[in-house]
Structures are given as structure tokens and as C-alpha cells.
Amino acid sequence: MLQGSPLIFNPSDPHESEDKTYDHTPLQGWKRLDEVYELLLSEREPTDFKSAAGQKEWDQAMTSEINSIERNKSWRLTELPEGQRPIGLKPKGRSFVTQPEGLVKAGKEHRGAWNMKLDGVLKEYGFKRCKLEQAVYIKHAHKELLIVGIYVDDLIVTGSSREEINHFKAQMERKFEMCDLGLLSYYLGLEVKQGRDGILTSQKGYAEKILLQSGMSQCNPVKYPMEAGLKLTKEDGSGDVNETEYRSVIGCLRYLTHTRPDLMYSVGYMSRYMQSPKTSHSQAVKHILRYIRGTTDLGIQYNRNGSTSLVGYSDSSFLVDPDDGKGTYGIVFYYNNGPIIWNSQKQATVALSSYEAEFTVATSAACQAIWLRGLLAEITGRNEEQVLIKVDNKSAISLMKNHVFHGRSKHVNTRFHYIRECVEKEQIKVEHVSGEQQRADILTKPLPRQKFAEMRDLLGVVKVEDSKT
């Protein structure tokens, strides 16, 4: 099991400006977020100076920031001229400033400039950029593996050798001003626990933040996110609700599914009504929040000694949506005994039978499988292995393997026959699995309470406190 350390970098290069260096290192690197995910802050983050002043860690952070300002001479302390009064912190007029020479702005083209700079430095140190995932760099040195993941100017470093990791840090310190935050424990709203037995990921603080922001922090919890058999429509006669608030909650919930695949179906289902949400839709979202209220301690565990074989499950519901008759498909892939990719989405076309629905979703699963096997081969340096995909419909499996089955599939769009090509080339192996063991079933429809709990466990969602790491 690889363990990583996050490094937070300043894009300024001290070697390009010998007379001046600027310390703009952020206090918390994970604060650089897209606006749509503005709630990705820790539950413990204070909302104003008064609430921050009494906390030791925030006192230290403020002191560090002030020291940085003094070091870089960002501001000049001066005496107030006699007879003058200082302006408030919120001036009514507009202020105009000029940008200092060498400033890297936040525009798209400037992010590209920083990316090119970092790309050049990493390649100089022997790293290779993954073709299938541009934000990942790998290096094979002295029979050891080093991996660097990038989010803007925040880096996560992991590898099989502590010595190689430390050597890389020393190299980067000679190029950039940086802050080493130590062993990865929190990143972009994800909480990470690393131990002898594996790695555990969760979003407890973020889940509690959503509940607080939506006024549901003290609501009564429920055991499942959606009533079994629930079918909503776009126009059901109920009243309208605030579109902005509805979309905001849905956006936050979608980010929560990064470690909560048990929420994937219900959140995806409610995302269909963001254009014109109704009271019935808002009530269903509140039911999801009530479920989260009682399950903030859930997450995903990846075992150190887990299977390194890539295994996927694909499933589909048939004629579920009352508005257009389209079904919902679910896909989940496992590595090291933990789910690494999952999706729940309405199918693009109306299926004429259940086996046809299963056949088309298997093609989507095949696309994910081919990408994953290629990425894993790039990272590990091993040959690409055959990927196993499990399906619970025998007729669909026969259609994937038998090209003579033309009469039943001639109306199916040609693109969905991609799965046949993958099976023929032995890139993918398709295997039958019983409905009781179909892990993607929870991603296709709302289930009764007992069934939901069973499938959630089967999916790989665990309690953080009960897990051994």
C-alpha cells in the first residue's frame, strides 16, 4: 500500500528572480476550489475573526500570515496623519490596482503557463506524464515507483520508497517555495486515514457542513436515502421551490458521492429536476439529507493486501422514468477490494427489453474498463490485464459473445456493439452474477430498507469507526 504526503507549492520560481522572493504560500492548500464547490471547507473552519481568535490553531495561522506579509513587505506600517480618519474595511467606492510584474493571474491561459512550468520541472526530474490521466506523473527509479498527483499547484506525492519521496521533496524545494503538510489526512474535502491495514477515505466534516448549511443539522435521521418504488415527474402539480437553493444542495451532494457511492442513485435521480424543481422534489432531497444525518461516519476502505485484479459490475433498471420511459444504469469497478469508480445515470436511449438495457450499459462499462486497465498499466509498468465485468442478465451476456444473434440486436445502435469487440480481443471477460450479488444494483433504483442496507455493505461502504486501518 502506497502512502503519500501532500506538498503545497507557490508558483513563483526563486531562480527566475534573484533579488525578490514572494511568500504567497496558502495556509491551507485545499482552499483553492472551483466556485461550484464553495462548501469544501472543513467543518471546523470559523466563519469570522471573532470565532477564529479563540482557537489555538487559527491564532497560529494568523500569526504565520502576518509574518509572511512582513517578510515580503506586502504592506508598510505607518502612523495615521494628524486630523485624518482611517476608512472602513468595506469602502463604498471601487478600487483599482495595477498588477506587479511577473504576476501569474488566475485566467485559463495563465493556469496553462503554470502547468507548462511544472510539467517541465517534473520531466527534468525524470517523471513521465500519464497519457490517460494528465494530472498524474510517474517515475520508475531504482526499482521503486514514485507517483505525483496534481491539482492546480497542490501536489500529492506517494510511492513505494520513503527515501525516493524525500529526495523528490528536496529537489522541489530547490525549485519552488513550498509547504510540506506531512502525511495526507485531508484534501479537497476528503478525509484520509492511513494505517498498517490500508487506507480509509470519508467526508464526515463535509457532510456535516452540508447539513448545517441546509438547516438540517438537527433533523431526525432515516435508514435509507429514498423511498422504495418512488417515481417522481417533472410536472406533478406541486408548488415551485427556490431553484438556486435546490441546485446548491444538489451540487454539494454530488461532491459528497466521491466517497459515498450509496448516495449515487438518489442524488443522481434528484439532479434531473434542477431546471424547475417542485415541492415534491425538495421533500425527496430532504429525505436524502435525513439519511446523511445518520450516516456521516460512512466511507470506503482500500485494503493493503486486497486483490489487485480489476473487477467491474454493470446493471440497469428497465422503463423506470415516467417522463420518458428511460432506465437508469449503474457501474462500479473495484481495485484492492474497494470501489474506485462508480456511476449512476439515466440511459441515453429507451431500451425495448431488459436484456437490451443490460447490453447497452455493459458497453459503457467496457469503455471505463479499457481506460482503467490502460491507466493502471501506465502507473504500475505491468502489462495490461483482462478486465472482468459481471452482469446479471444471461441473455445480454449471450448477445455480447454471439455475433450470430443478429435478429434481436439489429436495431441497437452500432456504438453499443463495442463490448463485443472487447470480448473478442480478450480485453474484457464477461461473467454472470446472481441478482443477490450484483453490486451495481443499488445504483439503478431505490431499494427497501433491509435490501438497501445489504447492498450498501456489498457495495463496499463501511463505518469509519469500525474499520481497521
C-alpha positions in Angstrom: 0.0 0.0 0.0 1.4 3.4 -1.0 1.4 6.3 1.4 1.5 9.9 0.3 2.4 13.3 1.5 0.8 16.5 0.1 3.0 19.3 -0.9 1.7 22.8 -1.4 3.6 24.9 -3.9 4.0 28.6 -4.7 4.1 29.1 -8.5 6.8 31.7 -8.2 10.3 30.4 -9.1 13.1 31.9 -6.9 15.6 31.1 -9.7 13.9 33.4 -12.1 14.0 36.4 -9.7 17.1 36.5 -7.6 16.6 39.9 -6.0 13.0 39.3 -4.8 11.1 36.3 -3.5 7.4 36.3 -2.6 5.9 34.0 0.0 2.3 33.6 -1.0 2.1 30.1 0.4 -1.5 29.5 1.5 -2.3 28.4 5.0 -4.4 25.5 3.7 -3.7 24.3 0.1 -7.2 22.7 -0.2 -8.9 26.1 -0.2 -8.2 26.6 -3.9 -11.6 25.4 -5.2 -13.9 25.9 -8.1 -16.8 28.2 -7.1 -19.3 25.5 -7.6 -17.8 23.6 -4.7 -17.5 26.5 -2.3 -18.6 24.3 0.7 -15.4 22.2 0.5 -14.1 23.7 3.7 -13.5 21.9 6.9 -16.4 21.7 9.4 -14.1 23.3 11.9 -13.4 26.4 9.8 -14.6 29.5 11.6 -16.8 32.0 9.7 -15.4 35.2 11.1 -12.5 36.7 13.1 -14.3 36.5 16.4 -14.9 32.8 16.2 -11.3 32.2 14.9 -9.5 34.3 17.5 -10.1 31.9 20.4 -8.7 28.8 18.6 -5.1 28.0 19.0 -4.5 26.7 15.5 -6.2 29.7 13.9 -4.2 32.1 16.1 -1.0 30.4 14.8 -2.3 30.6 11.3 -3.0 34.3 11.5 0.4 34.9 13.1 2.1 33.0 10.3 0.2 35.0 7.7 1.2 38.3 9.3 4.8 37.2 9.5 4.7 36.3 5.8 3.3 39.8 4.9 6.1 41.4 6.9 8.7 39.2 5.3 7.6 40.0 1.8 7.0 43.7 2.6 3.5 43.4 1.2 2.3 46.3 3.4 4.0 49.2 5.0 3.1 50.1 8.6 2.7 53.8 9.1 1.3 56.3 11.6 -2.1 57.9 10.9 -1.6 61.5 9.8 -3.0 64.0 12.3 -6.6 65.0 11.7 -7.2 62.0 9.4 -9.6 59.1 10.0 -9.0 55.6 8.6 -11.5 54.2 6.2 -13.5 51.1 7.0 -12.8 47.7 5.7 -15.7 47.9 3.2 -15.3 51.0 1.1 -18.3 52.0 -1.0 -16.3 53.1 -4.0 -14.4 51.0 -6.4 -10.7 50.5 -6.1 -8.2 50.0 -9.0 -4.8 48.3 -8.6 -2.0 47.5 -11.1 -0.6 44.0 -11.3 3.0 43.6 -10.3 5.4 42.4 -12.9 5.6 38.6 -13.1 2.2 38.0 -11.5 0.6 34.8 -12.7 -3.1 35.6 -13.0 -5.9 33.1 -12.5 -7.1 33.1 -16.1 -7.2 29.9 -18.2 -4.1 30.8 -20.2 -2.1 31.6 -17.1 -3.0 28.4 -15.5 -1.7 26.8 -18.6 1.5 28.7 -18.2 2.0 27.4 -14.7 1.1 23.9 -15.8 3.8 24.1 -18.5 6.3 25.3 -16.0 5.6 22.4 -13.6 5.4 19.9 -16.4 8.9 20.9 -17.5 10.3 20.6 -14.0 8.8 17.2 -13.3 10.1 15.9 -16.7 13.5 17.3 -15.8 13.5 15.1 -12.7 12.7 12.0 -14.7 8.9 11.9 -14.4 6.6 10.8 -17.2 3.1 12.3 -17.7 0.4 9.7 -17.9 -1.3 9.7 -21.3 -4.6 8.6 -19.9 -4.7 11.0 -16.9 -2.9 14.3 -17.5 -2.9 15.2 -13.8 -0.7 12.2 -12.8 3.0 11.8 -13.2 5.0 8.6 -12.6 8.7 7.8 -12.2 10.3 4.4 -12.0 13.8 4.7 -10.4 16.0 2.1 -8.7 13.2 -0.5 -8.9 10.9 2.0 -6.9 7.8 3.7 -8.0 7.0 7.4 -7.4 3.6 9.0 -8.3 2.7 12.7 -8.2 -0.9 13.8 -8.5 -1.6 17.5 -9.3 -4.5 19.8 -8.6 -3.5 23.3 -9.9 -0.4 24.0 -7.7 -1.2 21.4 -5.0 0.7 18.1 -5.2 0.1 14.7 -3.6 3.3 12.6 -3.6 3.2 8.9 -3.0 5.5 6.0 -3.7 7.0 2.7 -2.7 10.1 4.2 -1.1 10.2 6.9 1.6 13.8 7.7 0.5 12.7 8.5 -3.0 9.8 10.6 -1.7 12.2 12.7 0.5 14.6 13.0 -2.4 11.9 14.4 -4.6 10.8 16.9 -1.9 14.4 18.1 -1.6 14.6 18.6 -5.4 11.4 20.6 -5.5 12.5 22.8 -2.6 15.4 23.9 -4.7 13.0 25.0 -7.4 10.0 26.4 -5.6 8.9 27.8 -2.3 6.7 25.1 -0.8 4.9 24.0 2.3 5.0 20.3 3.3 1.8 19.3 5.1 3.0 15.9 6.0 1.1 12.6 5.7 -2.1 13.1 3.7 -5.0 13.4 6.0 -7.3 16.0 4.4 -7.6 17.1 0.8 -10.3 18.9 -1.2 -13.0 17.9 1.3 -11.8 14.3 1.6 -10.6 12.9 4.9 -7.9 10.2 4.7 -6.8 7.8 7.3 -3.7 5.7 6.6 -2.6 2.7 8.6 -1.0 -0.7 8.6 -4.0 -2.5 7.0 -4.9 0.1 4.4 -6.4 3.5 3.6 -9.8 4.8 4.6 -11.5 7.8 2.9 -14.6 9.6 4.1 -16.2 13.1 4.1 -17.7 13.4 7.5 -16.8 17.1 8.0 -18.1 18.0 4.6 -21.4 16.0 5.2 -21.9 17.9 8.5 -21.2 21.2 6.7 -24.0 20.4 4.1 -26.4 19.6 6.9 -25.6 22.8 8.7 -25.8 25.0 5.6 -29.2 23.4 4.6 -30.7 23.8 8.1 -30.9 20.0 8.6 -28.2 19.5 11.2 -30.7 18.6 13.9 -33.2 16.6 11.7 -34.4 13.1 12.5 -32.3 10.5 10.7 -33.7 7.8 8.5 -32.2 4.4 7.4 -32.3 4.8 3.6 -32.0 7.8 1.2 -35.1 7.3 -0.9 -38.4 5.5 -0.5 -38.6 2.2 -2.4 -40.5 2.5 -5.6 -40.5 6.3 -5.6 -41.2 7.7 -9.0 -41.2 11.5 -9.5 -42.2 13.6 -12.5 -41.1 17.0 -13.8 -44.6 18.4 -13.5 -46.6 16.8 -10.7 -48.8 19.8 -9.7 -46.9 20.7 -6.5 -45.6 24.2 -5.9 -42.3 25.6 -7.2 -39.3 25.9 -4.9 -36.2 28.2 -5.0 -34.1 27.0 -7.9 -30.8 28.4 -6.7 -31.1 26.8 -3.3 -32.1 23.5 -4.8 -29.2 23.4 -7.2 -26.8 24.4 -4.5 -27.8 21.5 -2.3 -27.6 19.1 -5.2 -24.2 20.3 -6.2 -22.9 19.8 -2.7 -24.5 16.3 -2.5 -22.9 15.3 -5.8 -19.5 16.1 -4.4 -20.3 14.0 -1.3 -20.7 11.0 -3.6 -16.9 11.0 -4.1 -16.7 8.7 -1.0 -20.4 7.8 -0.7 -21.5 5.5 -3.6 -24.5 4.6 -1.6 -25.8 8.1 -2.4 -25.1 7.9 -6.1 -28.5 6.8 -7.3 -30.7 9.1 -5.1 -28.5 12.2 -5.7 -28.3 11.5 -9.5 -32.1 11.0 -9.6 -32.8 14.3 -7.9 -30.3 16.1 -10.2 -32.8 15.5 -13.1 -35.1 18.2 -11.7 -32.7 21.1 -11.2 -34.3 23.0 -14.2 -37.6 23.5 -12.5 -37.7 21.9 -9.0 -41.0 21.3 -7.3 -42.1 20.8 -3.7 -42.1 17.1 -4.1 -38.5 17.2 -5.3 -37.4 19.3 -2.4 -39.1 16.9 0.0 -37.2 14.0 -1.6 -33.9 15.9 -1.2 -34.6 16.5 2.5 -35.1 12.7 2.8 -31.6 12.3 1.5 -30.3 14.8 4.0 -32.0 12.9 6.8 -30.3 9.8 5.7 -26.9 11.6 5.7 -27.7 12.9 9.2 -27.5 9.3 10.5 -24.6 8.1 8.3 -21.9 10.8 8.4 -19.5 8.2 9.6 -19.5 6.1 6.4 -16.6 5.8 3.9 -14.6 3.5 1.8 -11.6 1.3 2.8 -8.8 0.1 0.5 -7.0 -2.9 2.0 -3.2 -3.3 1.8 -3.5 -6.9 0.9 -6.6 -6.6 -1.3 -6.9 -8.1 -4.8 -5.1 -6.1 -7.5 -7.3 -7.5 -10.2 -9.7 -5.0 -11.8 -13.3 -6.2 -11.5 -16.4 -4.3 -12.6 -20.2 -4.7 -12.2 -22.8 -3.3 -14.5 -26.6 -3.3 -14.1 -29.6 -1.5 -15.4 -33.2 -0.9 -14.5 -35.9 -1.1 -17.2 -38.5 1.6 -18.0 -38.1 3.5 -14.7 -38.6 7.2 -15.6 -42.3 8.0 -16.1 -41.5 11.1 -18.1 -39.6 9.4 -21.0 -39.5 5.7 -20.3 -35.7 5.5 -20.0 -34.0 3.3 -17.5 -31.1 4.0 -15.1 -27.8 2.2 -15.3 -25.2 1.6 -12.6 -21.5 0.8 -13.0 -18.9 0.2 -10.3 -15.2 -1.0 -10.5 -13.1 -2.5 -7.7 -9.4 -2.5 -7.0 -7.8 -3.5 -3.7 -11.2 -4.7 -2.6 -12.6 -1.2 -2.7 -14.7 0.7 -5.2 -12.6 3.1 -7.3 -15.1 4.3 -10.0 -18.9 4.3 -9.8 -21.7 5.9 -11.7 -25.5 6.1 -11.8 -27.0 7.7 -14.8 -30.1 7.8 -17.0 -29.7 5.8 -20.2 -29.4 7.8 -23.4 -32.0 5.8 -25.3 -35.2 3.9 -24.5 -34.5 0.1 -24.3 -37.1 -2.2 -25.8 -36.3 -5.0 -23.3 -34.4 -5.7 -20.1 -31.6 -7.6 -21.9 -31.1 -4.7 -24.3 -30.8 -2.3 -21.4 -28.2 -4.5 -19.8 -26.3 -4.9 -23.2 -26.0 -1.1 -23.7 -24.8 -0.4 -20.2 -22.2 -3.1 -20.5 -20.7 -1.2 -23.4 -20.4 1.9 -21.1 -18.7 -0.3 -18.6 -16.4 -1.6 -21.2 -15.3 1.9 -22.1 -14.4 2.6 -18.4 -12.7 -0.8 -18.2 -10.4 -0.1 -21.2 -9.4 3.3 -19.7 -8.8 1.9 -16.3 -6.6 -1.1 -17.5 -4.6 1.3 -19.6 -4.1 3.8 -16.7 -3.1 1.0 -14.3 -0.6 -0.4 -16.8 0.9 3.1 -17.2 1.3 3.6 -13.5 2.5 0.1 -12.4 4.6 -0.6 -15.5 2.9 -4.0 -15.9 1.2 -5.4 -19.0 -2.5 -4.6 -19.4 -4.6 -7.4 -17.9 -8.0 -8.7 -18.9 -10.8 -7.0 -17.0 -13.7 -9.0 -15.6 -17.2 -7.4 -15.9 -20.1 -9.1 -14.1 -23.6 -8.9 -15.4 -26.8 -10.5 -14.0 -28.7 -10.9 -17.4 -27.8 -14.1 -19.3 -29.5 -13.0 -22.5 -27.4 -9.9 -22.5 -24.2 -11.9 -22.0 -25.1 -14.2 -24.9 -25.6 -11.1 -27.1 -22.1 -9.8 -26.1 -20.5 -13.1 -27.0 -22.5 -14.3 -30.0 -22.3 -12.3 -33.2 -24.9 -14.5 -34.9 -27.6 -13.1 -32.6 -28.4 -10.5 -35.2 -32.2 -10.7 -35.2 -32.6 -9.5 -31.6 -29.9 -6.8 -31.9 -30.1 -5.3 -35.4 -31.9 -2.2 -34.1 -29.4 -1.5 -31.4 -27.1 1.4 -32.2 -23.7 0.3 -33.6 -21.7 2.0 -30.9 -23.2 -0.3 -28.3 -21.5 -3.3 -30.0 -18.2 -2.1 -28.8 -18.4 -4.6 -25.9 -18.4 -7.4 -28.5 -15.1 -6.2 -29.9 -13.5 -6.0 -26.5 -14.7 -9.6 -25.6 -13.4 -10.9 -29.0 -10.0 -9.3 -28.4 -9.9 -10.8 -24.9 -9.5 -7.3 -23.4 -12.7 -8.0 -21.3 -14.2 -11.1 -19.9 -18.0 -11.1 -19.2 -19.3 -13.3 -16.4 -22.8 -13.9 -15.0 -23.5 -12.9 -11.4 -26.7 -13.5 -9.4 -29.0 -10.6 -8.7 -28.3 -11.0 -5.0 -24.6 -10.5 -5.6 -25.0 -7.7 -8.2 -23.1 -4.8 -6.5 -24.3 -2.3 -9.1 -28.0 -2.9 -8.3 -28.0 -0.2 -5.6 -27.0 2.3 -8.3 -30.1 1.7 -10.5 -33.2 2.1 -8.3 -34.4 2.8 -4.8 -34.5 -0.2 -2.6 -36.4 -1.3 0.6 -34.6 -0.5 3.9 -33.3 -4.0 4.6 -32.3 -4.7 1.0 -30.6 -1.3 0.8 -28.5 -2.0 3.9 -27.4 -5.3 2.5 -26.5 -3.9 -0.9 -24.7 -1.0 0.7 -22.4 -3.4 2.6 -21.9 -5.4 -0.5 -21.0 -2.2 -2.4 -18.1 -1.6 0.0 -19.3 1.3 2.1 -18.1 0.9 5.7 -18.3 2.7 9.0 -15.2 4.7 9.7 -15.1 3.8 13.4 -15.5 0.1 12.7 -12.7 -0.1 10.0 -9.2 -1.2 10.8 -6.5 1.0 9.2 
